[in-house]
Amino acid sequence: MTPPAKEESRKAWLAPEWALIAFLWCAYVLNHADRQVVYTLFPALQKEFGFSNTVLGLTGALFLWVYGACSPIAGIAGDRWSRPNIVAGSLALWSTFTVLSGFSVNGTMLLVCRALLGVSEAFFMPAAFALMANAHGPATRSRAVAIFVSSQMVGVAVGGSLSGFIAERLNWRVSFWLLGGFGLLFAIPLWRFLSRLPPHYLAISTANRATLKSFVSLFRIPSLRIVTFFISVATFGLYLVYSWLPTFLYDKFGLGLARAAFEASVYPQIGTAAGLIVGGLAADRFYTRLHSARFWIIMTALLVGGPCIYLIGAGLTLESTRVAAIAFGFFAGFIACNQSPSAFDVVPASQRASAVGALNLTGASISGFAPFLGGMARDTIGVGRLMAYTSLIYLATAGLVLYGILRHFDRDHKMAEAKSDQNLQ
């Protein structure tokens, strides 16, 4: 006979709010695997299509810029229409474009597919985060997001290491076909599960319908402006590492394609896994004592994570670079599990999907310059020096977050609570 305590624990993890995290986790693994796969294949794409370093960077930048440009529409859609349809439809579309990427006959077709991938993936996050925010209140929100965001870590590791392995043994195109095919197969069970969630998880505010005007009004919230800025900086650093670390290791230490892909894809994610656990648990625990806890955690992550980026670029040995990558991933995990929850602390509940759209608009638009500038830096100052400059921006941003905590947070948090719709709490 199962002890009562264990039975209650088992039922808690089978509850719909945690089953929701499990389904979205699987979808987000595919989301990031499909993004990451191209970065590991840079040397193969140069050989196949004759890409310059700048055009290689453009394959990552184009995705992010299109993703950011579509995010306002995606955020508004997530606050107005069926979130199950948006989430599952997004998965089906981006998986289709991933499959088509494997059939690219020239570099132009591949770039077009990357742009269309940005359009289709943009609609996933706002609707998905709004569903999670409805299902999880402030007491469990950072932990729920930490578990969900761990899928990003797995997706990057799978997309990066798998594609390098397959490219060396078969053909780079096979990676796109496999990942896209898995996504198409998973879209149907995902939609069926989401459509059967409890009604209050799926609730859409009818009193305050999301519009372009309401979306723009979000940027009048000082604390949210600070959130969008620190996410832009953190995401820039993340994509600089994600997009160019495989090639950086390939160049600097003479590693093979598969080994470089493994080192760059797996070790930062080991650190991220630990950072998600520590950052999520700490944020939820301290939120009850201090509502600005998530901002304090993010400030700490920027302050310590900045030097870690510098050490990745400055490492003299593969071992020291690996340790720096793990440390960078650890503090990136602090930010990843708290970036959307920190925004939800200062915006009304009826605008949660729109808030995620705002974060993606600025974050993706700015971080799109990371792979692009990385390609330019490879030909000029070097990727390592670009990492050093990025570390200084991290430190300055930590000071801005501190200013926001002391100057704006309490007022913005109280106003958000006052305006939140009761049916979304």
N, C-alpha and C positions, 0 to 999 in steps of 0.2 A: 504493500500500500504506500502511495506517495505521501510524504509528510505534508501537512497543510501549508507550511511556509514555502516549500519548493513548488507546490501546486499553484499557489498564488503568484509566485515569480514566473512560472511557465505561462500562466494565463496573461500576465502583464505583457510579456514579449510577443504573445500571439494577438494582442489587442490591435484593433485596426490602425491606431496611430503609429504603431511600430511596424506593422505589416506594410503600411504606406511607405515608410522609410526604406524597407527592404526592396520593394518594387522600384522605387525611384533610384535607389542605389545601383541596381543592375543597369538601368537605363543610362545613368550618368557614367558608368564604367565605359559603355560604348561611346558616349558623347566625347569623352576625353581621349579614348583610344583612337577614334577617327580623326581627332584634331592632331594628335601627336605623331601619327604614323609617318607623315610627310617629312618631319624634321630629321628622323633617323636616316631617311633615304636621300638626303642632300647629295652625297657623293654619287649615288646611283643615278639621280636625276641629272646631275651635271654631265655624266657620261652619255645618258640616253638623249637628252634634249639640248645639250650644250649651254645650260644655264650659267650665267655669270653669278658671282657671289651676291650681287645686289638683287638679281632676279630670284635667287634662292630665298633671300630674306623676304622678298615680295610675296612668295607663296604663303608665308605665315602672316605677313602684314595685311594682305588683301582680305584674308579670312576675318581677321580681327576688326578691320575697319568696316567691312560690310556688316559684321555682327553688331558692332556698336551703333551703326547708322539705323539698323532695324530695331534696336532695343526699345526706343520710345513707343513704337507701334505695338511691339510685343508686350510691353508692360501694360498699356491701355487695354489691349485685347484680354490679357489675363485678369483684369478687374471687371470686365464686361461680359465675357462669354464663357462657355463651358470649358473648364480647365482640364477635365479628362480628355476631351477631344483635342485640345491644343497640345497637351503633353504627348499623347500617343501619335498624333499627326506629325508633330515635329520629329519624333524618332523615326517614323516611316520615311519622311522626306530626306532627312540627313543621311539615312542609311542608303537610300537610292542614289544620292549624289556621291557617296563613298564608293559604291559599286562602279558607278560611271567613271570615277577617277582612275580606276584600274584599266579602263578601256581607252584612256587618253591616247590619241594618235600623235599629238604634238604638245608642246609646252603651253600653247594658248588654251587648248581644251582643258588641260589640268588646272590652269589658273581660273578659268570660268567655273569649273567644278568646285574649287576652293571658295570662290565667292558665293556660289549657291549653297554650299555647306554653311557659310556664315549666316545667310538668310534663314535657313531652316532651323539651325541650332539656336538662334536668337530667341525663338518663341518658347523654348523649353524651360529655362530657368525662372522667369517671372511667374509663370503659372505653377511650376513645381514648388517654389519657395512659398507662394501664397497658400497652397494646400498644406504644406508643413506647418506654417505659422497658424493656420486655423486648427490644426490637429494638436499642436503643442504650445502651451502657454509659456510665459517667461521662466517658469521653474524647470522646464526640461528642454527649452528651445535650443540652447547652445549644444547640449549633448546630442539632440536629434540631428542638428546640422553637422556636428562633428562626425557622426556615423555616416551621414549622407555624403559629406565631402571626402571621406576616406575613399570613396569610389573614384574620385579624381586621381588619387594616388595610384590606385590599382590600374585605372585606365591608362595613365601615362606610362606605367611600368609595362603593361601588356602591349600597348600600341607601339612603344619604343623598342622593347627587347624582341617582341615577336617579329616586327617588320625587319629588323636587322638580321635576325636568324633566317627568315624566309628569303630575304634578298640574296644572301650569300649562297643558299642551297637550291633555291628554285628561281623565282623572279619577283621583282619588287611589286608587280601588279597583283600578285596573289594575296598580299596583305590587305589591300583595299577590298578585294572580292570577299574574303573571309569575314572581315569585320562588318561590312555592309550587309552581308547575308544574315549574320546573327541578329543584327538590328531589325531587319524586316521580319524575321521570325518572332521576335519578342514583342513587337508592337501590338499584336492582337491580344495576348493575355494581359499586357499592361493596361490596355483600354478597358477590357472587361472588368479588371479589378477596380480601377479608378471609378468607373461608372457606378459601382455598387457601394461606394463609401457612404458613411452616415451623412445625412443631408447638411448638417452644420459644417462639415468639412468642405462641402462644395458651395457653401453660401456665397452669393454675390450681392454686394450692397445695391439696393434699388433706390435708396434715398440720396446717395451721392455717386451718381454714375461717372465713371472715369472718362475724361475728355482730354484733348490736347492742352486745354487751358489748365485743368487740374494737375496735369503732368508737369507743366512749366512751374506751377505754384509750389511744387515740392522744393525747388531750388531757392525759395525764399526762407527756408528753414536753415539757420546758420550751421547747426550741428550736422545736418545732412550734407551740406556743402563740404564740410570737413571730411565726412565719411567718403564722399565721392573722390575727394583728393587723395586720401591715404590709400584707398583701394586702387586708384590709378597708378600710384607709385609702387605699391606692393605687387600689382599685377605686371607692371613693366619689368620689375626685377625677376618675377617668376618666369615670364615668357622669354626673357633674355637667357635665363638658365635652361629652360625647357627646349628652346629652339636651337641654341648654339653650343650648349655643353657637349653634345655628341661629337660635333665637328671640331670643337676646341680640343677635346681629348684626342681625337683622330689626328689632328695636326701636331699638337704639342708633344704627345707621348708615343706617336707612331702606332697606335692601336689599330686592330682590324675593325671592320665595320660592325660586326656583331659584338665584339668586346667593348667598343666605344659606346654602342647603344645600350648595352647592359649597365655599364658603369654610370652613364648619365641618366638612365631611366629608373634604375632601381635604388641606388643609394640615397638620393634626395628624398625618395618616397619613404624610406625607412625612418628618416627623421620626421617627415611629415606625419606619419602614423602616430608616433609618440607625441608630437605637438598637438595633434587633434584631440587625443585623449586628455592630455594635461590641460590644454586651453579650454576645452569644452566643459570639463568637470569644474575647473576653477571659476569660469564665468558664471555657471549656474549656481554654484555654492555662494559666491560673494555677491551676486545680484540682490539677494534678499537683504543684505546688509548695506550695499552701496549700489544704487541703480546705474551708476556710471562705470561699473566694474569692467564691462566689455571694452570700453574706451581705454581704461588703464592697462588692460592686458595687451591691447593692440599697440599702445605707445611703447610698452616694454619690448614687444616683438620687433618693432621698427628700430629701436635703439640698439638692440643686440644683433638683430639680423643683418643690419647694414654692414658691419665689419666682416660678417661671414661671406657676403658676396665678394668683398675685396679679396678675402683669403682664397676663394675658389680660383679667381683669376691670377693670383700671385703665387699659388702653390708651386713649389720646386719639384715635388715628387707626386706620383699618382696617389700615394697613400695620404699625404697631407691634403691634397685636393679632395679626396674622397671624404675625409673627416669634415672638411669645411662644407661640403655639399650636404652631408647629413645634418650638420648644425643649422645650415640655412633652411633645410626642409623642416626642421623642428620648429623654428620660429615662424616659418610660413604657415605651418599648421595652426598656430595661435590665431593668425589673422583669418585664415580660411574659415574656421568654424565660428567666427564672431563678426564677420563683415556684414552679412545680411541681418543677423539678430541685432547688431548695433544700430543699423538703420531702422529696424522695427521699433527700437526703443524711443525713436524721436519722430515717427510719422504715424498718422492715423491708421487704424486697422483696415479701413476701406480702401487704402491706397498702397497696400503691401506689394502687389505685383508691379504697380507703376514705380514704386521705389526701387525694386530690383531692376526694372528697365532703366531707371536713371543711373544706377550703379554700373550697369553694363554699358550704357552709352558712353560714359566718361572713361570707365576702366578699359574697355576694349579699344576705344579710339586712341587713347594714349599708349596703351601697351602694344598696339599694332606697330608702333615705331621701334619696339625692341628687336624683333627679328629683322626688320628693315635696316636699322642702324647697325645691328650686328653684322649684317652682310657687308655694309660699307666699311665698318671698323676692321673686318678681316683683311681688307685690302690696304688699310691706312694705319691707324694707331694700334690695332690689335683688339681682339675681343676682351682680353684681360684688362686692358686699360679702361674700356667702356664699363666693365664691371666695377672698377675702382670709382669712377665718377658716379655710378648708380648708388654705391654705398654711401656717399656723401649726401645724396638726395634723401636717402632713408633717414639719416640722422636729423636733417632739417625738418622732415615731415613729423618725426617724433615730437619735436618742439611745437609744431602746429597743433597736434592732437592734444598736448598738454594745455595749450591756450584754449582750445575748444571746451575741454572739461571744466576749466575754471571760469570761463566767461559765458558759455551758452548752454551747457548740457541741462542743468536743472530746469530752466525755463522751458526749453524745447520738449523735454520729457513730460512735464506736467501738461503742456498744451496738447501733446499727442494723446495722452491718456484721456483728457477731457473730451476730445473730438472722436475718439474711437467708437465705432458702432458696437452696441452691446451684443448683437448677434454674431460678431466675429471674434469675440473674446473667448 
